[in-house]
Amino acid sequence: MPFAESMMSTLRSNKAIKLDKSKRFRKTLGGYDKQRKTEYNFPKATPQQLEMIKYKLKRENQILWLKVIGVSFLIIGGLLWILLL
């Protein structure tokens, strides 16, 4: 039975060597203190600013889709041209 005893002692020594990750991760993020509250200082947005942001996002999305469709047509056209030659 020396093999089993050797295996058990190896497991015990590996367990002793292994790092305690729970303590290490608690320190990296500043801990998990329940009393600690994160405060954010967001600026107030007016309705006009929100409408402007909405308009810009819609416009950017339209431009993106036009580019995607254009590139898709170019790729499909190129493949068709290659296949028909």
PyMOL Python script that loads the backbone (N, CA, C, O; Angstrom):
from pymol import cmd

cmd.read_pdbstr("""\
ATOM      1  N   MET A   1       0.781  -1.211   0.000  1.00  0.00           N
ATOM      2  CA  MET A   1       0.000   0.000   0.000  1.00  0.00           C
ATOM      3  C   MET A   1       0.829   1.285   0.000  1.00  0.00           C
ATOM      4  O   MET A   1       0.277   2.353   0.266  1.00  0.00           O
ATOM      5  N   PRO A   2       2.108   1.224  -0.282  1.00  0.00           N
ATOM      6  CA  PRO A   2       2.879   2.470  -0.279  1.00  0.00           C
ATOM      7  C   PRO A   2       2.420   3.424  -1.373  1.00  0.00           C
ATOM      8  O   PRO A   2       2.569   4.640  -1.247  1.00  0.00           O
ATOM      9  N   PHE A   3       1.857   2.868  -2.451  1.00  0.00           N
ATOM     10  CA  PHE A   3       1.387   3.736  -3.533  1.00  0.00           C
ATOM     11  C   PHE A   3       0.243   4.625  -3.064  1.00  0.00           C
ATOM     12  O   PHE A   3       0.236   5.816  -3.379  1.00  0.00           O
ATOM     13  N   ALA A   4      -0.718   4.093  -2.329  1.00  0.00           N
ATOM     14  CA  ALA A   4      -1.861   4.866  -1.836  1.00  0.00           C
ATOM     15  C   ALA A   4      -1.403   5.919  -0.832  1.00  0.00           C
ATOM     16  O   ALA A   4      -1.884   7.052  -0.849  1.00  0.00           O
ATOM     17  N   GLU A   5      -0.473   5.542   0.041  1.00  0.00           N
ATOM     18  CA  GLU A   5       0.027   6.499   1.031  1.00  0.00           C
ATOM     19  C   GLU A   5       0.787   7.636   0.349  1.00  0.00           C
ATOM     20  O   GLU A   5       0.687   8.794   0.752  1.00  0.00           O
ATOM     21  N   SER A   6       1.541   7.291  -0.680  1.00  0.00           N
ATOM     22  CA  SER A   6       2.287   8.293  -1.414  1.00  0.00           C
ATOM     23  C   SER A   6       1.331   9.258  -2.115  1.00  0.00           C
ATOM     24  O   SER A   6       1.547  10.470  -2.133  1.00  0.00           O
ATOM     25  N   MET A   7       0.282   8.696  -2.685  1.00  0.00           N
ATOM     26  CA  MET A   7      -0.696   9.531  -3.372  1.00  0.00           C
ATOM     27  C   MET A   7      -1.393  10.472  -2.390  1.00  0.00           C
ATOM     28  O   MET A   7      -1.607  11.646  -2.694  1.00  0.00           O
ATOM     29  N   MET A   8      -1.744   9.956  -1.217  1.00  0.00           N
ATOM     30  CA  MET A   8      -2.409  10.786  -0.210  1.00  0.00           C
ATOM     31  C   MET A   8      -1.495  11.903   0.280  1.00  0.00           C
ATOM     32  O   MET A   8      -1.942  13.034   0.473  1.00  0.00           O
ATOM     33  N   SER A   9      -0.219  11.592   0.482  1.00  0.00           N
ATOM     34  CA  SER A   9       0.692  12.637   0.962  1.00  0.00           C
ATOM     35  C   SER A   9       0.912  13.689  -0.126  1.00  0.00           C
ATOM     36  O   SER A   9       1.053  14.873   0.177  1.00  0.00           O
ATOM     37  N   THR A  10       0.941  13.263  -1.390  1.00  0.00           N
ATOM     38  CA  THR A  10       1.079  14.223  -2.497  1.00  0.00           C
ATOM     39  C   THR A  10      -0.132  15.139  -2.554  1.00  0.00           C
ATOM     40  O   THR A  10       0.016  16.348  -2.728  1.00  0.00           O
ATOM     41  N   LEU A  11      -1.320  14.585  -2.410  1.00  0.00           N
ATOM     42  CA  LEU A  11      -2.533  15.407  -2.418  1.00  0.00           C
ATOM     43  C   LEU A  11      -2.541  16.400  -1.262  1.00  0.00           C
ATOM     44  O   LEU A  11      -2.925  17.557  -1.435  1.00  0.00           O
ATOM     45  N   ARG A  12      -2.118  15.950  -0.082  1.00  0.00           N
ATOM     46  CA  ARG A  12      -2.084  16.860   1.073  1.00  0.00           C
ATOM     47  C   ARG A  12      -1.086  17.995   0.858  1.00  0.00           C
ATOM     48  O   ARG A  12      -1.370  19.145   1.191  1.00  0.00           O
ATOM     49  N   SER A  13       0.064  17.676   0.310  1.00  0.00           N
ATOM     50  CA  SER A  13       1.069  18.725   0.108  1.00  0.00           C
ATOM     51  C   SER A  13       0.631  19.693  -0.991  1.00  0.00           C
ATOM     52  O   SER A  13       0.877  20.894  -0.881  1.00  0.00           O
ATOM     53  N   ASN A  14      -0.010  19.195  -2.043  1.00  0.00           N
ATOM     54  CA  ASN A  14      -0.516  20.083  -3.088  1.00  0.00           C
ATOM     55  C   ASN A  14      -1.602  21.010  -2.550  1.00  0.00           C
ATOM     56  O   ASN A  14      -1.671  22.179  -2.928  1.00  0.00           O
ATOM     57  N   LYS A  15      -2.439  20.490  -1.676  1.00  0.00           N
ATOM     58  CA  LYS A  15      -3.493  21.314  -1.095  1.00  0.00           C
ATOM     59  C   LYS A  15      -2.892  22.415  -0.215  1.00  0.00           C
ATOM     60  O   LYS A  15      -3.410  23.530  -0.177  1.00  0.00           O
ATOM     61  N   ALA A  16      -1.826  22.110   0.474  1.00  0.00           N
ATOM     62  CA  ALA A  16      -1.177  23.105   1.322  1.00  0.00           C
ATOM     63  C   ALA A  16      -0.490  24.178   0.485  1.00  0.00           C
ATOM     64  O   ALA A  16      -0.432  25.339   0.889  1.00  0.00           O
ATOM     65  N   ILE A  17       0.024  23.799  -0.667  1.00  0.00           N
ATOM     66  CA  ILE A  17       0.730  24.746  -1.532  1.00  0.00           C
ATOM     67  C   ILE A  17      -0.235  25.671  -2.271  1.00  0.00           C
ATOM     68  O   ILE A  17       0.091  26.822  -2.564  1.00  0.00           O
ATOM     69  N   LYS A  18      -1.416  25.156  -2.565  1.00  0.00           N
ATOM     70  CA  LYS A  18      -2.383  25.888  -3.389  1.00  0.00           C
ATOM     71  C   LYS A  18      -2.735  27.246  -2.773  1.00  0.00           C
ATOM     72  O   LYS A  18      -2.907  27.356  -1.559  1.00  0.00           O
ATOM     73  N   LEU A  19      -2.840  28.274  -3.613  1.00  0.00           N
ATOM     74  CA  LEU A  19      -3.161  29.619  -3.133  1.00  0.00           C
ATOM     75  C   LEU A  19      -4.615  29.717  -2.711  1.00  0.00           C
ATOM     76  O   LEU A  19      -5.489  29.064  -3.282  1.00  0.00           O
ATOM     77  N   ASP A  20      -4.860  30.538  -1.708  1.00  0.00           N
ATOM     78  CA  ASP A  20      -6.234  30.789  -1.288  1.00  0.00           C
ATOM     79  C   ASP A  20      -6.772  31.929  -2.140  1.00  0.00           C
ATOM     80  O   ASP A  20      -6.531  33.100  -1.845  1.00  0.00           O
ATOM     81  N   LYS A  21      -7.497  31.587  -3.194  1.00  0.00           N
ATOM     82  CA  LYS A  21      -7.956  32.586  -4.152  1.00  0.00           C
ATOM     83  C   LYS A  21      -9.076  33.455  -3.610  1.00  0.00           C
ATOM     84  O   LYS A  21      -9.232  34.594  -4.050  1.00  0.00           O
ATOM     85  N   SER A  22      -9.848  32.956  -2.681  1.00  0.00           N
ATOM     86  CA  SER A  22     -10.954  33.766  -2.168  1.00  0.00           C
ATOM     87  C   SER A  22     -10.435  35.009  -1.455  1.00  0.00           C
ATOM     88  O   SER A  22     -10.996  36.093  -1.614  1.00  0.00           O
ATOM     89  N   LYS A  23      -9.375  34.865  -0.674  1.00  0.00           N
ATOM     90  CA  LYS A  23      -8.812  36.033   0.020  1.00  0.00           C
ATOM     91  C   LYS A  23      -8.142  36.979  -0.962  1.00  0.00           C
ATOM     92  O   LYS A  23      -8.215  38.198  -0.810  1.00  0.00           O
ATOM     93  N   ARG A  24      -7.484  36.410  -1.974  1.00  0.00           N
ATOM     94  CA  ARG A  24      -6.783  37.248  -2.938  1.00  0.00           C
ATOM     95  C   ARG A  24      -7.770  38.106  -3.739  1.00  0.00           C
ATOM     96  O   ARG A  24      -7.506  39.288  -3.960  1.00  0.00           O
ATOM     97  N   PHE A  25      -8.895  37.539  -4.177  1.00  0.00           N
ATOM     98  CA  PHE A  25      -9.858  38.299  -4.970  1.00  0.00           C
ATOM     99  C   PHE A  25     -10.610  39.320  -4.121  1.00  0.00           C
ATOM    100  O   PHE A  25     -11.035  40.351  -4.642  1.00  0.00           O
ATOM    101  N   ARG A  26     -10.778  39.064  -2.862  1.00  0.00           N
ATOM    102  CA  ARG A  26     -11.432  40.060  -2.005  1.00  0.00           C
ATOM    103  C   ARG A  26     -10.605  41.337  -1.922  1.00  0.00           C
ATOM    104  O   ARG A  26     -11.157  42.434  -1.833  1.00  0.00           O
ATOM    105  N   LYS A  27      -9.303  41.197  -1.949  1.00  0.00           N
ATOM    106  CA  LYS A  27      -8.431  42.358  -1.826  1.00  0.00           C
ATOM    107  C   LYS A  27      -8.330  43.152  -3.129  1.00  0.00           C
ATOM    108  O   LYS A  27      -8.134  44.366  -3.083  1.00  0.00           O
ATOM    109  N   THR A  28      -8.457  42.510  -4.277  1.00  0.00           N
ATOM    110  CA  THR A  28      -8.243  43.206  -5.538  1.00  0.00           C
ATOM    111  C   THR A  28      -9.348  44.192  -5.858  1.00  0.00           C
ATOM    112  O   THR A  28      -9.075  45.247  -6.431  1.00  0.00           O
ATOM    113  N   LEU A  29     -10.580  43.884  -5.509  1.00  0.00           N
ATOM    114  CA  LEU A  29     -11.692  44.753  -5.845  1.00  0.00           C
ATOM    115  C   LEU A  29     -12.089  45.672  -4.696  1.00  0.00           C
ATOM    116  O   LEU A  29     -13.139  46.311  -4.758  1.00  0.00           O
ATOM    117  N   GLY A  30     -11.298  45.749  -3.684  1.00  0.00           N
ATOM    118  CA  GLY A  30     -11.617  46.620  -2.571  1.00  0.00           C
ATOM    119  C   GLY A  30     -12.550  45.967  -1.581  1.00  0.00           C
ATOM    120  O   GLY A  30     -13.048  46.635  -0.676  1.00  0.00           O
ATOM    121  N   GLY A  31     -12.794  44.711  -1.724  1.00  0.00           N
ATOM    122  CA  GLY A  31     -13.630  43.990  -0.786  1.00  0.00           C
ATOM    123  C   GLY A  31     -15.091  44.013  -1.171  1.00  0.00           C
ATOM    124  O   GLY A  31     -15.497  44.656  -2.139  1.00  0.00           O
ATOM    125  N   TYR A  32     -15.852  43.305  -0.400  1.00  0.00           N
ATOM    126  CA  TYR A  32     -17.282  43.214  -0.636  1.00  0.00           C
ATOM    127  C   TYR A  32     -18.021  43.837   0.548  1.00  0.00           C
ATOM    128  O   TYR A  32     -18.903  43.219   1.144  1.00  0.00           O
ATOM    129  N   ASP A  33     -17.648  45.052   0.871  1.00  0.00           N
ATOM    130  CA  ASP A  33     -18.251  45.736   1.999  1.00  0.00           C
ATOM    131  C   ASP A  33     -19.658  46.170   1.626  1.00  0.00           C
ATOM    132  O   ASP A  33     -19.851  46.877   0.638  1.00  0.00           O
ATOM    133  N   LYS A  34     -20.651  45.745   2.420  1.00  0.00           N
ATOM    134  CA  LYS A  34     -22.043  46.065   2.093  1.00  0.00           C
ATOM    135  C   LYS A  34     -22.397  47.519   2.405  1.00  0.00           C
ATOM    136  O   LYS A  34     -23.340  48.060   1.827  1.00  0.00           O
ATOM    137  N   GLN A  35     -21.658  48.153   3.307  1.00  0.00           N
ATOM    138  CA  GLN A  35     -21.942  49.542   3.638  1.00  0.00           C
ATOM    139  C   GLN A  35     -21.406  50.490   2.568  1.00  0.00           C
ATOM    140  O   GLN A  35     -21.848  51.635   2.480  1.00  0.00           O
ATOM    141  N   ARG A  36     -20.484  50.036   1.779  1.00  0.00           N
ATOM    142  CA  ARG A  36     -19.875  50.876   0.760  1.00  0.00           C
ATOM    143  C   ARG A  36     -20.838  51.057  -0.404  1.00  0.00           C
ATOM    144  O   ARG A  36     -21.321  50.075  -0.967  1.00  0.00           O
ATOM    145  N   LYS A  37     -21.118  52.286  -0.766  1.00  0.00           N
ATOM    146  CA  LYS A  37     -22.057  52.581  -1.831  1.00  0.00           C
ATOM    147  C   LYS A  37     -21.336  53.371  -2.918  1.00  0.00           C
ATOM    148  O   LYS A  37     -20.641  54.347  -2.638  1.00  0.00           O
ATOM    149  N   THR A  38     -21.512  52.935  -4.156  1.00  0.00           N
ATOM    150  CA  THR A  38     -20.895  53.632  -5.272  1.00  0.00           C
ATOM    151  C   THR A  38     -21.792  54.790  -5.674  1.00  0.00           C
ATOM    152  O   THR A  38     -22.991  54.615  -5.887  1.00  0.00           O
ATOM    153  N   GLU A  39     -21.210  55.955  -5.774  1.00  0.00           N
ATOM    154  CA  GLU A  39     -21.986  57.122  -6.165  1.00  0.00           C
ATOM    155  C   GLU A  39     -21.567  57.565  -7.561  1.00  0.00           C
ATOM    156  O   GLU A  39     -20.382  57.610  -7.891  1.00  0.00           O
ATOM    157  N   TYR A  40     -22.559  57.885  -8.361  1.00  0.00           N
ATOM    158  CA  TYR A  40     -22.309  58.359  -9.709  1.00  0.00           C
ATOM    159  C   TYR A  40     -22.812  59.791  -9.816  1.00  0.00           C
ATOM    160  O   TYR A  40     -23.848  60.148  -9.257  1.00  0.00           O
ATOM    161  N   ASN A  41     -22.062  60.594 -10.538  1.00  0.00           N
ATOM    162  CA  ASN A  41     -22.425  61.986 -10.718  1.00  0.00           C
ATOM    163  C   ASN A  41     -22.705  62.214 -12.207  1.00  0.00           C
ATOM    164  O   ASN A  41     -21.877  62.780 -12.922  1.00  0.00           O
ATOM    165  N   PHE A  42     -23.879  61.770 -12.665  1.00  0.00           N
ATOM    166  CA  PHE A  42     -24.240  61.931 -14.052  1.00  0.00           C
ATOM    167  C   PHE A  42     -24.816  63.315 -14.289  1.00  0.00           C
ATOM    168  O   PHE A  42     -25.577  63.818 -13.464  1.00  0.00           O
ATOM    169  N   PRO A  43     -24.462  63.938 -15.407  1.00  0.00           N
ATOM    170  CA  PRO A  43     -25.062  65.245 -15.711  1.00  0.00           C
ATOM    171  C   PRO A  43     -26.520  65.064 -16.129  1.00  0.00           C
ATOM    172  O   PRO A  43     -26.898  64.036 -16.691  1.00  0.00           O
ATOM    173  N   LYS A  44     -27.317  66.071 -15.849  1.00  0.00           N
ATOM    174  CA  LYS A  44     -28.734  66.030 -16.223  1.00  0.00           C
ATOM    175  C   LYS A  44     -28.853  66.350 -17.707  1.00  0.00           C
ATOM    176  O   LYS A  44     -28.221  67.285 -18.199  1.00  0.00           O
ATOM    177  N   ALA A  45     -29.659  65.579 -18.414  1.00  0.00           N
ATOM    178  CA  ALA A  45     -29.848  65.792 -19.848  1.00  0.00           C
ATOM    179  C   ALA A  45     -31.210  66.446 -20.077  1.00  0.00           C
ATOM    180  O   ALA A  45     -32.214  66.047 -19.488  1.00  0.00           O
ATOM    181  N   THR A  46     -31.222  67.444 -20.933  1.00  0.00           N
ATOM    182  CA  THR A  46     -32.477  68.107 -21.268  1.00  0.00           C
ATOM    183  C   THR A  46     -33.183  67.289 -22.357  1.00  0.00           C
ATOM    184  O   THR A  46     -32.540  66.492 -23.040  1.00  0.00           O
ATOM    185  N   PRO A  47     -34.488  67.476 -22.522  1.00  0.00           N
ATOM    186  CA  PRO A  47     -35.207  66.763 -23.581  1.00  0.00           C
ATOM    187  C   PRO A  47     -34.642  67.043 -24.979  1.00  0.00           C
ATOM    188  O   PRO A  47     -34.647  66.162 -25.838  1.00  0.00           O
ATOM    189  N   GLN A  48     -34.157  68.269 -25.204  1.00  0.00           N
ATOM    190  CA  GLN A  48     -33.575  68.586 -26.504  1.00  0.00           C
ATOM    191  C   GLN A  48     -32.296  67.772 -26.739  1.00  0.00           C
ATOM    192  O   GLN A  48     -32.070  67.272 -27.841  1.00  0.00           O
ATOM    193  N   GLN A  49     -31.471  67.644 -25.708  1.00  0.00           N
ATOM    194  CA  GLN A  49     -30.254  66.853 -25.841  1.00  0.00           C
ATOM    195  C   GLN A  49     -30.580  65.389 -26.115  1.00  0.00           C
ATOM    196  O   GLN A  49     -29.913  64.744 -26.924  1.00  0.00           O
ATOM    197  N   LEU A  50     -31.601  64.864 -25.446  1.00  0.00           N
ATOM    198  CA  LEU A  50     -31.986  63.479 -25.660  1.00  0.00           C
ATOM    199  C   LEU A  50     -32.487  63.259 -27.079  1.00  0.00           C
ATOM    200  O   LEU A  50     -32.187  62.237 -27.696  1.00  0.00           O
ATOM    201  N   GLU A  51     -33.252  64.222 -27.599  1.00  0.00           N
ATOM    202  CA  GLU A  51     -33.731  64.122 -28.983  1.00  0.00           C
ATOM    203  C   GLU A  51     -32.566  64.174 -29.966  1.00  0.00           C
ATOM    204  O   GLU A  51     -32.558  63.452 -30.963  1.00  0.00           O
ATOM    205  N   MET A  52     -31.591  65.024 -29.688  1.00  0.00           N
ATOM    206  CA  MET A  52     -30.427  65.137 -30.553  1.00  0.00           C
ATOM    207  C   MET A  52     -29.626  63.828 -30.545  1.00  0.00           C
ATOM    208  O   MET A  52     -29.176  63.371 -31.596  1.00  0.00           O
ATOM    209  N   ILE A  53     -29.451  63.234 -29.379  1.00  0.00           N
ATOM    210  CA  ILE A  53     -28.747  61.957 -29.274  1.00  0.00           C
ATOM    211  C   ILE A  53     -29.505  60.878 -30.041  1.00  0.00           C
ATOM    212  O   ILE A  53     -28.902  60.072 -30.749  1.00  0.00           O
ATOM    213  N   LYS A  54     -30.822  60.867 -29.898  1.00  0.00           N
ATOM    214  CA  LYS A  54     -31.654  59.891 -30.595  1.00  0.00           C
ATOM    215  C   LYS A  54     -31.508  60.047 -32.104  1.00  0.00           C
ATOM    216  O   LYS A  54     -31.384  59.051 -32.817  1.00  0.00           O
ATOM    217  N   TYR A  55     -31.522  61.277 -32.597  1.00  0.00           N
ATOM    218  CA  TYR A  55     -31.393  61.548 -34.026  1.00  0.00           C
ATOM    219  C   TYR A  55     -30.027  61.099 -34.539  1.00  0.00           C
ATOM    220  O   TYR A  55     -29.930  60.482 -35.600  1.00  0.00           O
ATOM    221  N   LYS A  56     -28.957  61.413 -33.774  1.00  0.00           N
ATOM    222  CA  LYS A  56     -27.606  61.039 -34.190  1.00  0.00           C
ATOM    223  C   LYS A  56     -27.446  59.517 -34.243  1.00  0.00           C
ATOM    224  O   LYS A  56     -26.823  58.992 -35.166  1.00  0.00           O
ATOM    225  N   LEU A  57     -28.003  58.811 -33.261  1.00  0.00           N
ATOM    226  CA  LEU A  57     -27.898  57.363 -33.256  1.00  0.00           C
ATOM    227  C   LEU A  57     -28.639  56.748 -34.438  1.00  0.00           C
ATOM    228  O   LEU A  57     -28.149  55.803 -35.057  1.00  0.00           O
ATOM    229  N   LYS A  58     -29.820  57.282 -34.750  1.00  0.00           N
ATOM    230  CA  LYS A  58     -30.564  56.772 -35.901  1.00  0.00           C
ATOM    231  C   LYS A  58     -29.799  57.025 -37.189  1.00  0.00           C
ATOM    232  O   LYS A  58     -29.740  56.153 -38.056  1.00  0.00           O
ATOM    233  N   ARG A  59     -29.215  58.205 -37.321  1.00  0.00           N
ATOM    234  CA  ARG A  59     -28.461  58.557 -38.526  1.00  0.00           C
ATOM    235  C   ARG A  59     -27.230  57.662 -38.676  1.00  0.00           C
ATOM    236  O   ARG A  59     -26.941  57.186 -39.773  1.00  0.00           O
ATOM    237  N   GLU A  60     -26.512  57.435 -37.588  1.00  0.00           N
ATOM    238  CA  GLU A  60     -25.346  56.564 -37.634  1.00  0.00           C
ATOM    239  C   GLU A  60     -25.744  55.140 -38.017  1.00  0.00           C
ATOM    240  O   GLU A  60     -25.033  54.474 -38.769  1.00  0.00           O
ATOM    241  N   ASN A  61     -26.876  54.676 -37.502  1.00  0.00           N
ATOM    242  CA  ASN A  61     -27.354  53.334 -37.820  1.00  0.00           C
ATOM    243  C   ASN A  61     -27.716  53.228 -39.300  1.00  0.00           C
ATOM    244  O   ASN A  61     -27.429  52.214 -39.935  1.00  0.00           O
ATOM    245  N   GLN A  62     -28.350  54.277 -39.858  1.00  0.00           N
ATOM    246  CA  GLN A  62     -28.694  54.278 -41.277  1.00  0.00           C
ATOM    247  C   GLN A  62     -27.429  54.226 -42.142  1.00  0.00           C
ATOM    248  O   GLN A  62     -27.373  53.476 -43.117  1.00  0.00           O
ATOM    249  N   ILE A  63     -26.429  55.014 -41.790  1.00  0.00           N
ATOM    250  CA  ILE A  63     -25.176  55.025 -42.546  1.00  0.00           C
ATOM    251  C   ILE A  63     -24.490  53.665 -42.472  1.00  0.00           C
ATOM    252  O   ILE A  63     -23.964  53.171 -43.469  1.00  0.00           O
ATOM    253  N   LEU A  64     -24.500  53.066 -41.285  1.00  0.00           N
ATOM    254  CA  LEU A  64     -23.892  51.750 -41.120  1.00  0.00           C
ATOM    255  C   LEU A  64     -24.567  50.715 -42.009  1.00  0.00           C
ATOM    256  O   LEU A  64     -23.890  49.926 -42.668  1.00  0.00           O
ATOM    257  N   TRP A  65     -25.908  50.713 -42.029  1.00  0.00           N
ATOM    258  CA  TRP A  65     -26.630  49.741 -42.851  1.00  0.00           C
ATOM    259  C   TRP A  65     -26.401  49.974 -44.340  1.00  0.00           C
ATOM    260  O   TRP A  65     -26.314  49.020 -45.113  1.00  0.00           O
ATOM    261  N   LEU A  66     -26.305  51.236 -44.741  1.00  0.00           N
ATOM    262  CA  LEU A  66     -26.001  51.509 -46.144  1.00  0.00           C
ATOM    263  C   LEU A  66     -24.630  50.955 -46.521  1.00  0.00           C
ATOM    264  O   LEU A  66     -24.463  50.393 -47.603  1.00  0.00           O
ATOM    265  N   LYS A  67     -23.663  51.111 -45.643  1.00  0.00           N
ATOM    266  CA  LYS A  67     -22.332  50.571 -45.903  1.00  0.00           C
ATOM    267  C   LYS A  67     -22.363  49.049 -45.974  1.00  0.00           C
ATOM    268  O   LYS A  67     -21.746  48.456 -46.859  1.00  0.00           O
ATOM    269  N   VAL A  68     -23.067  48.424 -45.062  1.00  0.00           N
ATOM    270  CA  VAL A  68     -23.144  46.955 -45.035  1.00  0.00           C
ATOM    271  C   VAL A  68     -23.799  46.440 -46.308  1.00  0.00           C
ATOM    272  O   VAL A  68     -23.311  45.488 -46.918  1.00  0.00           O
ATOM    273  N   ILE A  69     -24.900  47.062 -46.711  1.00  0.00           N
ATOM    274  CA  ILE A  69     -25.605  46.636 -47.920  1.00  0.00           C
ATOM    275  C   ILE A  69     -24.728  46.869 -49.149  1.00  0.00           C
ATOM    276  O   ILE A  69     -24.675  46.020 -50.039  1.00  0.00           O
ATOM    277  N   GLY A  70     -24.041  48.011 -49.207  1.00  0.00           N
ATOM    278  CA  GLY A  70     -23.165  48.305 -50.337  1.00  0.00           C
ATOM    279  C   GLY A  70     -22.037  47.294 -50.463  1.00  0.00           C
ATOM    280  O   GLY A  70     -21.767  46.803 -51.559  1.00  0.00           O
ATOM    281  N   VAL A  71     -21.384  46.980 -49.370  1.00  0.00           N
ATOM    282  CA  VAL A  71     -20.290  46.017 -49.395  1.00  0.00           C
ATOM    283  C   VAL A  71     -20.820  44.628 -49.758  1.00  0.00           C
ATOM    284  O   VAL A  71     -20.167  43.883 -50.489  1.00  0.00           O
ATOM    285  N   SER A  72     -22.004  44.284 -49.248  1.00  0.00           N
ATOM    286  CA  SER A  72     -22.588  42.984 -49.577  1.00  0.00           C
ATOM    287  C   SER A  72     -22.851  42.874 -51.073  1.00  0.00           C
ATOM    288  O   SER A  72     -22.548  41.846 -51.679  1.00  0.00           O
ATOM    289  N   PHE A  73     -23.419  43.932 -51.683  1.00  0.00           N
ATOM    290  CA  PHE A  73     -23.670  43.914 -53.123  1.00  0.00           C
ATOM    291  C   PHE A  73     -22.365  43.806 -53.914  1.00  0.00           C
ATOM    292  O   PHE A  73     -22.300  43.101 -54.921  1.00  0.00           O
ATOM    293  N   LEU A  74     -21.328  44.507 -53.454  1.00  0.00           N
ATOM    294  CA  LEU A  74     -20.042  44.417 -54.136  1.00  0.00           C
ATOM    295  C   LEU A  74     -19.469  43.003 -54.077  1.00  0.00           C
ATOM    296  O   LEU A  74     -18.951  42.496 -55.071  1.00  0.00           O
ATOM    297  N   ILE A  75     -19.563  42.379 -52.924  1.00  0.00           N
ATOM    298  CA  ILE A  75     -19.035  41.018 -52.772  1.00  0.00           C
ATOM    299  C   ILE A  75     -19.844  40.038 -53.619  1.00  0.00           C
ATOM    300  O   ILE A  75     -19.270  39.200 -54.315  1.00  0.00           O
ATOM    301  N   ILE A  76     -21.163  40.137 -53.566  1.00  0.00           N
ATOM    302  CA  ILE A  76     -22.009  39.239 -54.356  1.00  0.00           C
ATOM    303  C   ILE A  76     -21.786  39.476 -55.844  1.00  0.00           C
ATOM    304  O   ILE A  76     -21.689  38.525 -56.620  1.00  0.00           O
ATOM    305  N   GLY A  77     -21.705  40.733 -56.237  1.00  0.00           N
ATOM    306  CA  GLY A  77     -21.436  41.047 -57.642  1.00  0.00           C
ATOM    307  C   GLY A  77     -20.093  40.500 -58.095  1.00  0.00           C
ATOM    308  O   GLY A  77     -19.986  39.957 -59.194  1.00  0.00           O
ATOM    309  N   GLY A  78     -19.082  40.634 -57.274  1.00  0.00           N
ATOM    310  CA  GLY A  78     -17.760  40.106 -57.607  1.00  0.00           C
ATOM    311  C   GLY A  78     -17.774  38.592 -57.731  1.00  0.00           C
ATOM    312  O   GLY A  78     -17.158  38.034 -58.639  1.00  0.00           O
ATOM    313  N   LEU A  79     -18.472  37.929 -56.826  1.00  0.00           N
ATOM    314  CA  LEU A  79     -18.556  36.469 -56.903  1.00  0.00           C
ATOM    315  C   LEU A  79     -19.311  36.030 -58.158  1.00  0.00           C
ATOM    316  O   LEU A  79     -18.902  35.085 -58.833  1.00  0.00           O
ATOM    317  N   LEU A  80     -20.398  36.708 -58.467  1.00  0.00           N
ATOM    318  CA  LEU A  80     -21.156  36.380 -59.684  1.00  0.00           C
ATOM    319  C   LEU A  80     -20.314  36.627 -60.934  1.00  0.00           C
ATOM    320  O   LEU A  80     -20.363  35.841 -61.880  1.00  0.00           O
ATOM    321  N   TRP A  81     -19.550  37.703 -60.943  1.00  0.00           N
ATOM    322  CA  TRP A  81     -18.699  38.018 -62.094  1.00  0.00           C
ATOM    323  C   TRP A  81     -17.629  36.933 -62.283  1.00  0.00           C
ATOM    324  O   TRP A  81     -17.327  36.527 -63.406  1.00  0.00           O
ATOM    325  N   ILE A  82     -17.065  36.475 -61.158  1.00  0.00           N
ATOM    326  CA  ILE A  82     -16.049  35.421 -61.226  1.00  0.00           C
ATOM    327  C   ILE A  82     -16.668  34.108 -61.708  1.00  0.00           C
ATOM    328  O   ILE A  82     -16.059  33.393 -62.504  1.00  0.00           O
ATOM    329  N   LEU A  83     -17.872  33.787 -61.232  1.00  0.00           N
ATOM    330  CA  LEU A  83     -18.507  32.543 -61.618  1.00  0.00           C
ATOM    331  C   LEU A  83     -18.949  32.548 -63.086  1.00  0.00           C
ATOM    332  O   LEU A  83     -18.934  31.504 -63.738  1.00  0.00           O
ATOM    333  N   LEU A  84     -19.338  33.708 -63.605  1.00  0.00           N
ATOM    334  CA  LEU A  84     -19.820  33.769 -64.968  1.00  0.00           C
ATOM    335  C   LEU A  84     -18.701  33.846 -65.999  1.00  0.00           C
ATOM    336  O   LEU A  84     -18.956  33.651 -67.188  1.00  0.00           O
ATOM    337  N   LEU A  85     -17.490  34.120 -65.585  1.00  0.00           N
ATOM    338  CA  LEU A  85     -16.372  34.172 -66.523  1.00  0.00           C
ATOM    339  C   LEU A  85     -15.969  32.833 -66.965  1.00  0.00           C
ATOM    340  O   LEU A  85     -15.038  32.700 -67.759  1.00  0.00           O
TER     341      LEU A  85
END
""", "prot")
cmd.dss("prot")
cmd.show_as("cartoon", "prot")
cmd.util.cbc("prot")
cmd.orient("prot")
